[in-house]
Amino acid sequence: MSGVKLRILPGPPFDIHVFEPQQGAKDSILYFQGGAFYCKPSPYHRKPAGLYALETGCRLYLPDYRTCPYPGPYPDAMTAWKQVTTDGGIPRGFAGDSAGAAACRSSQSRAGTCLFCIQPGR
């Protein structure tokens, strides 16, 4: 996507895609994609992630968390939070869509920052 740089924070236990505006970013957002905890990030999720980074001017972290049944993704959400704080400080915001909104909510309570949850089709 034009205007956005992409890099990967390698795992273990999973990689995190980092979208950053070309002009740089002061803040960051941790974004959990939906998919019933069974779908990996797809081009569908990467496009909005790049747009969110571009429009907010924030570095956006998209964890490629492991797929597994509930409540498996919640420990991965906390692992992602720890990896992101090591890379870029405490995120200013947390976002997620559908199942990702649940993972978002589980990690947000640690930081006391803003929360943006999306429930498609509602």
Buried (B, 14 or more C-beta within 10 A) or exposed (E): EEEBBBEEBEBEEBBBBBBBBEEEBEBBBBBBBBBEBEBEBEEEBBEBBBBBBBEBEBBBBBBBBBBEEEEEBBBBBBBBBEBBBEBBEBBBBBBBBBBBBBBBBBBBEBBEBEBBBBEEEE
